[in-house]
Amino acid sequence: MIKTLFFDVGYTLVDEEAVWLRRCKEQAATEEAKKLGVTAEDIYHEIEKVTIEGLPQYRTTIERFNFSEMMPYHHELETMYEDAPLVLKTLSEKYELGVIANQAEGLRERLESFGILKYFKYVISSWDVKVMKPDIRIFEHALKTANCQPQDAVMIGDRIDNDTAPAQSLGMKGVWIKQGFGRLQTALAAVNPPDYEVDNLIELLKIFL
């Protein structure tokens, strides 16, 4: 019996598109990018390719272009998906909700700024536990924190490699929400099929209500 629903944050609850467009633009504006003739579009498309391959998105892209520095991640450009509050409120009335996310310091504060922290009983951030997805230890930590058996838990995220596949390896259910770069991971999904696929948050209500 499903007891706990865990959510990723980026491209799951929060739209990061403006963040990545800015990051690519800033990267392309560096002198080394100009010397190489690398454009913001080139960098964005490389991130797409890296995501399809199931590799760390930004770090791998930086390495492939041999850039010496990473551009900052502008959290202030994040926007919450419109249906997030309604979906979280509705699901929180039936399940315990949690977060398992690779996020920088201050995740709780960011969730609070969006007005959705109140729906989560558990917030597990890689910054706090010093382990990043897809390492299964962060999922194990979340399950232990929630006092929940794997078969009673679900991981909902935009990526097969970081979210659904590692969670399923522990016996959790996996829901692939096809948003952002992760929507391109169709080949990985064929190898590691999620239990459910949805195109947006509102479709979760059809599954869990």
Residue pairs with C-beta under 8 A, 6 or more apart in sequence:
1 152
2 95
2 152
2 153
2 154
2 173
2 208
3 95
3 96
3 146
3 148
3 152
3 153
4 95
4 96
4 97
4 98
4 122
4 146
4 148
4 152
4 153
4 154
5 91
5 95
5 96
5 97
5 98
5 153
5 154
5 156
5 208
6 97
6 98
6 99
6 100
6 122
6 124
6 142
6 153
6 154
6 155
6 156
6 167
6 172
7 13
7 97
7 98
7 99
7 100
7 101
7 120
7 156
7 157
8 99
8 100
8 101
8 155
8 156
8 157
8 158
8 159
8 162
8 163
9 99
9 101
9 103
9 107
9 111
10 16
10 101
10 102
10 103
10 158
10 180
11 158
11 179
11 180
11 181
11 182
12 156
12 157
12 158
12 163
12 177
12 179
12 201
13 80
13 81
13 84
13 88
13 114
13 116
13 201
14 78
14 79
14 80
14 81
14 84
14 114
15 78
15 79
15 80
15 81
15 179
15 180
16 78
16 180
17 180
18 77
18 78
18 79
19 73
19 74
19 75
19 77
19 78
20 44
20 47
20 181
21 40
21 44
22 74
22 77
23 58
23 71
23 72
23 73
23 74
24 40
24 41
24 43
24 44
24 47
25 40
26 71
26 72
27 33
27 40
27 43
27 67
27 71
28 34
28 38
28 39
28 40
28 42
28 43
30 67
30 69
30 71
32 67
32 68
33 39
33 43
33 65
33 67
36 65
38 65
43 61
43 65
46 61
46 64
46 65
47 57
47 58
47 61
47 181
48 181
48 184
50 56
50 57
50 60
50 61
50 64
51 57
51 159
51 181
51 182
51 184
51 185
52 184
52 185
52 187
52 188
54 160
54 161
54 185
54 188
57 181
58 70
59 70
62 70
73 104
75 104
75 106
75 110
78 110
80 114
80 116
81 179
81 200
81 201
83 200
83 201
83 202
84 114
84 116
84 201
85 115
85 116
86 202
87 201
87 202
87 204
87 205
88 97
88 116
88 119
88 120
89 119
90 205
90 209
91 97
91 119
91 204
91 205
91 208
91 209
92 119
94 208
94 209
95 208
96 121
96 122
96 146
96 148
97 119
97 120
97 121
97 122
98 120
98 121
98 122
98 123
98 124
98 142
98 145
98 146
99 107
99 111
99 120
99 122
99 123
99 124
99 125
100 124
100 133
100 138
100 139
100 142
100 155
101 107
101 124
101 125
101 126
101 133
102 125
102 126
102 132
102 133
102 162
103 110
103 125
103 126
103 127
104 127
105 127
107 123
107 125
107 127
107 128
108 117
108 123
108 125
111 117
111 120
111 123
117 123
121 146
122 142
122 145
122 146
124 138
124 141
124 142
124 145
126 132
126 133
126 138
129 137
129 138
129 141
131 137
131 138
131 141
132 138
133 139
133 162
133 163
133 166
134 161
134 162
134 163
134 165
134 166
135 166
136 166
136 169
136 170
139 155
139 166
139 167
139 170
139 172
140 170
142 153
143 149
143 150
143 153
143 170
143 172
146 153
149 171
150 170
150 171
150 172
151 171
151 172
153 167
153 172
153 173
154 167
154 172
154 173
154 174
154 175
154 195
154 208
155 163
155 164
155 167
155 168
155 172
155 173
155 174
155 175
156 163
156 175
156 177
156 204
157 163
157 164
157 174
157 175
157 176
157 177
157 182
158 176
158 177
158 178
158 179
158 180
158 181
158 182
158 183
159 176
159 181
159 182
159 185
160 176
160 182
160 185
160 188
160 189
160 192
160 194
161 185
161 188
163 174
163 176
163 182
164 174
164 175
164 176
164 192
164 194
164 195
165 174
165 188
165 192
167 173
167 174
168 174
168 192
168 194
168 195
173 195
173 196
174 194
174 195
174 196
175 194
175 195
175 196
175 197
175 198
175 204
175 207
176 182
176 185
176 189
176 194
176 196
176 197
176 198
177 198
177 199
177 200
177 201
177 204
178 197
178 198
178 199
179 199
179 200
189 197
196 207
198 204
198 207
